[in-house]
Amino acid sequence: MAMLDLVDMLAREYEAMDPGDERFPGLAYALRVLVQSYNEHPDYRKEWRPQLPSTRPGAVSG
């Protein structure tokens, strides 16, 4: 499995996860760190960028 496939899998789990889940902040942080390595690549698309918890619909910021 390619690294981008693993990042995509994590992003899908993040999207499906309840914001009240205790793993939610850690997963959001992990996604931001992983995306940094791809962010500057010329083939990287802005729509692939995961939303921060504060901008995710239904997310509780805190």
N, C-alpha and C positions, 0 to 999 in steps of 0.2 A: 504494500500500500504506500503510495506517495505521500510526502509531507502535506501537500495541499489537500489531499483527500482526508487526512487526519484532522487538519484545521477545519475543513468543511464539516466533518462529523461533529467536532466540538461546537461549532457554530450552530448546527441544527439542534444539538442538545441544549444549548443556551437559549435558543428561541423557544423551545418547548418547556423549559424549566420555569417553575413557579418562582417569582421574585422573592418569596419568603423562604425558599430553600436555603439552608445554611451554606451550601456549596456555590450559590449564585455569585457572590462577590469574587470568589477565587477563580471561577471559570471565566468571568468577565475580564479579570486581570490577565489570566493566561492567554486569552484571545488577543488582547491588546499587545502583549509582548510578542506573540507569534507573528502578528500582522506587521509589526515594525520591520521585520526582515524582508517582507514582500512589498511594502508600501512604496518603495522607490523604484521597483522594477517597472520597465516600460509597458509590460503587458498587464500590470495590475489594474483592476477596474475599481473605481470609487464605490460602485454599488455593492462590491464584495465586503466593504468595510463594515464590521459589526457595529451596531448601534450601542452607545453607552447606556447603562441602566437608566440614567435620568431621562433619556430621550426615547426609550423603548415604551411603546404603548402599554399601559397598565402597570408599568414598573413603579415601585415605591422607592423614592430616593431617601437617603438617610444617612 
